[in-house]
Amino acid sequence: MTRTTQDPRAELSSQARATIEQQQRERRRRRGVRTLVAVVVTAALAGGITLATRADDRSAAAHVIPAQDTGHVRAAYYGTRDGMTVVSGGAAPHTLDLYADFLCPQCGRLHRTLGTAIEQATESGKLQVRYHMVPLLVDFSNPAGYSLDAANAALCAADAGRFLPFHASLLTDQPREGRRGHDRSQLTDLGHRLGITDQTFDTCVSTGTYDTRLRQELTRVSADPTLHQPNTRNPRFGTPTALADGTHLVDLTTTDWLDQLLTS
């Protein structure tokens, strides 16, 4: 009888294949586990961010805008609406046109740094200020529209004789870009706490009385080359922008620009 002898090399090859296959299965299993962990972590992070954003929005909805004290300025200098501009102060040696968006962080910083000095220079007769509310960042709140609502409400406050404290309150307590802005009810409440009692103000804020004209004004100033920032590769309008004596742009990056204007 003939005995069949198995080739040792074939047996070794079979064992090697089995080992390789086992290693491949283990690698696939580890990859699957890592993928699952990554998915779970990503979902948890996204969920955490969503929950945090919702919590921030709920907090913003309940937020009461602090009413700023502008007692250092007499009510006669609170500003009078002239079209889409609010004028503070009478005839003066110098004029300053300020273009700002209530959502613009740099605009808030400018106000916190020099707002009081500008207001005092106005009351002392050294300066006439023309405030331009520009809803440039209207699409940069969530939901969109805060810049426009705030600009309209500020003009409504000007009609009620309370522009300056309203303006100061919104620039001191700014929402963050990309997040929920103060809604119309919060803007109306601020006006009430600043002493506005006329129902016309409430209607003006709730119906967006000046919305269309503010959009038109944004289009106009954006196309005005005299308001384009010259120190950029692609000169264009931005906020804040300041025009001194109606003729030249102010370099707001310099720390003493207001002193230079008042002493020129």
C-alpha positions in Angstrom: 0.0 0.0 0.0 1.3 3.4 -0.9 1.4 6.0 1.9 0.8 9.6 0.9 3.0 12.1 2.8 1.8 15.7 3.1 4.3 18.3 2.0 5.5 20.3 5.1 5.8 23.4 3.0 2.1 23.2 2.1 1.2 22.8 5.7 3.3 25.8 6.7 1.8 27.8 3.8 -1.7 27.0 5.1 -0.8 28.0 8.6 0.7 31.3 7.3 -2.4 32.1 5.3 -4.6 31.4 8.4 -2.4 33.7 10.5 -2.5 36.4 7.9 -6.3 36.1 7.6 -6.7 36.3 11.4 -4.4 39.4 11.5 -6.5 41.0 8.7 -9.7 40.3 10.5 -8.3 41.8 13.7 -7.1 44.9 11.9 -10.6 45.3 10.3 -12.2 44.9 13.8 -9.9 47.6 15.3 -10.6 49.9 12.4 -14.3 49.4 12.9 -14.0 50.2 16.6 -11.9 53.3 16.0 -14.5 54.5 13.4 -17.3 53.9 15.8 -15.5 55.7 18.6 -14.8 58.7 16.2 -18.5 58.8 15.1 -19.7 58.7 18.7 -17.2 61.4 19.8 -18.1 63.7 16.9 -21.8 63.3 17.6 -21.2 64.0 21.2 -19.2 67.2 20.4 -21.8 68.3 17.9 -24.6 67.7 20.3 -22.7 69.5 23.0 -22.1 72.5 20.7 -25.8 72.5 19.7 -26.9 72.3 23.3 -24.5 75.1 24.3 -25.7 77.3 21.4 -29.4 76.7 22.3 -28.6 77.5 26.0 -26.9 80.7 24.9 -29.9 81.6 22.7 -32.3 81.0 25.6 -30.1 83.2 27.8 -30.0 85.9 25.1 -33.8 85.8 24.7 -34.2 86.5 28.5 -31.4 89.1 28.5 -32.3 92.6 29.6 -30.1 95.2 27.8 -28.5 97.4 30.5 -29.5 101.0 30.1 -26.5 103.2 29.9 -26.2 106.4 31.9 -25.4 109.4 29.7 -26.1 111.9 32.4 -22.8 113.6 31.5 -24.6 115.0 28.4 -27.6 117.3 28.6 -30.7 116.0 26.8 -30.5 118.8 24.3 -27.5 117.0 22.9 -29.2 113.5 22.6 -29.5 114.0 18.9 -32.1 114.9 16.3 -32.9 112.7 13.3 -32.1 114.2 9.9 -33.2 111.6 7.3 -31.2 108.4 8.1 -28.7 110.4 10.1 -28.8 111.6 13.8 -27.2 114.9 14.4 -25.8 115.8 17.9 -24.7 119.3 18.6 -25.1 122.6 16.8 -22.7 124.5 14.6 -19.1 123.8 15.7 -15.6 124.3 14.4 -15.4 120.6 13.5 -17.8 117.9 12.3 -17.5 114.1 12.6 -19.5 111.6 10.6 -19.5 108.2 12.3 -20.6 105.2 10.4 -21.3 102.2 12.6 -23.1 98.8 12.8 -24.5 97.8 16.2 -23.1 94.2 15.7 -19.6 95.4 14.7 -17.1 94.6 17.5 -14.7 97.4 16.4 -17.6 99.8 16.6 -18.3 98.8 20.1 -14.6 99.1 21.0 -14.5 102.6 19.5 -17.5 103.7 21.6 -16.1 102.2 24.8 -12.8 103.9 24.2 -13.8 107.3 23.0 -17.6 107.6 23.2 -17.7 109.7 26.3 -14.9 112.0 25.0 -16.8 112.5 21.7 -20.1 113.2 23.6 -18.4 115.8 25.9 -16.7 117.5 22.9 -20.1 117.8 21.3 -21.7 119.3 24.4 -18.8 121.7 24.8 -19.4 123.1 21.3 -16.2 121.8 19.8 -17.7 119.2 17.7 -20.9 118.3 15.8 -21.4 114.6 15.3 -23.5 113.0 12.6 -24.3 109.4 13.5 -25.0 107.0 10.6 -26.5 103.6 11.5 -25.4 101.2 8.8 -26.8 97.6 8.8 -23.7 96.2 7.1 -23.8 93.0 9.1 -27.5 92.3 8.7 -26.8 88.7 7.7 -24.2 88.0 10.5 -26.6 87.3 13.4 -28.6 84.1 13.8 -31.3 84.6 12.9 -30.3 87.3 10.4 -31.6 90.8 10.8 -30.3 92.2 14.1 -28.2 94.9 12.6 -31.2 96.3 10.7 -33.6 95.9 13.7 -31.1 97.8 16.0 -30.5 100.6 13.4 -34.2 101.1 13.0 -34.8 101.1 16.7 -32.1 103.7 17.2 -33.8 106.0 14.7 -37.1 105.4 16.5 -35.3 106.4 19.7 -34.1 109.5 18.0 -37.6 110.5 17.1 -38.4 110.1 20.8 -35.5 112.3 21.9 -33.5 109.5 23.5 -31.0 108.5 20.8 -27.7 109.0 22.6 -28.4 106.7 25.6 -30.1 104.2 23.3 -27.0 104.2 21.0 -24.6 103.9 24.0 -26.6 101.0 25.5 -26.5 99.0 22.3 -22.8 99.5 21.6 -21.9 98.7 25.3 -23.9 95.5 25.3 -23.3 93.9 21.9 -24.4 90.4 20.8 -21.7 88.2 19.3 -21.5 87.8 15.6 -23.1 84.6 14.4 -25.3 84.4 17.5 -28.8 85.6 18.4 -29.2 89.4 18.5 -31.5 91.4 20.7 -35.0 91.0 19.3 -37.5 93.8 18.8 -39.2 93.3 22.1 -35.9 93.7 23.9 -35.1 96.8 21.9 -38.6 98.2 22.8 -38.0 97.4 26.5 -34.7 99.2 26.5 -36.5 102.3 25.1 -39.0 102.1 27.9 -36.4 101.9 30.6 -34.6 104.9 29.0 -37.8 106.9 29.5 -39.6 106.6 26.2 -43.4 106.4 26.8 -44.8 107.3 23.4 -46.6 104.4 21.8 -45.3 105.6 18.5 -41.9 104.3 19.5 -43.2 100.8 20.0 -44.9 100.8 16.7 -41.8 102.2 15.0 -39.7 99.3 16.4 -42.2 96.5 15.8 -43.0 97.4 12.2 -39.5 98.3 11.1 -40.5 101.8 10.0 -37.1 102.8 8.6 -36.0 99.4 7.3 -36.3 100.1 3.6 -34.6 103.5 3.9 -31.8 102.0 5.9 -31.2 99.4 3.2 -31.1 102.2 0.6 -28.7 104.1 2.8 -26.4 101.1 3.1 -26.3 100.8 -0.7 -25.5 104.5 -1.0 -22.6 104.6 1.4 -21.2 101.3 0.2 -20.9 102.8 -3.3 -19.4 106.1 -2.1 -15.6 106.0 -2.9 -14.9 108.8 -0.4 -15.9 106.3 2.4 -13.8 103.4 1.1 -10.9 102.4 3.4 -7.7 103.2 1.4 -5.4 100.9 3.4 -6.8 97.7 2.0 -5.9 95.7 -1.1 -9.4 96.0 -2.3 -10.7 99.4 -1.0 -14.3 99.3 0.1 -16.6 100.5 2.8 -16.5 99.0 6.3 -17.4 99.8 9.8 -16.5 101.8 11.8 -15.7 104.6 9.4 -15.2 108.2 10.4 -15.2 111.3 8.2 -13.7 114.5 9.7 -15.0 117.9 8.6 -16.8 116.2 5.7 -13.6 115.9 3.7 -11.2 113.3 4.9 -11.2 109.8 6.4 -9.9 109.4 9.9 -7.3 106.8 10.6 -9.0 105.1 13.5 -5.9 103.0 14.2 -4.1 106.0 15.6 -4.8 106.6 19.3 -4.9 110.4 19.2 -7.0 111.0 16.2 -9.7 112.8 18.2 -7.3 115.2 19.8 -5.7 115.9 16.5 -9.2 116.7 15.0 -10.2 119.0 17.9 -6.9 120.9 17.9 -6.5 121.3 14.1 
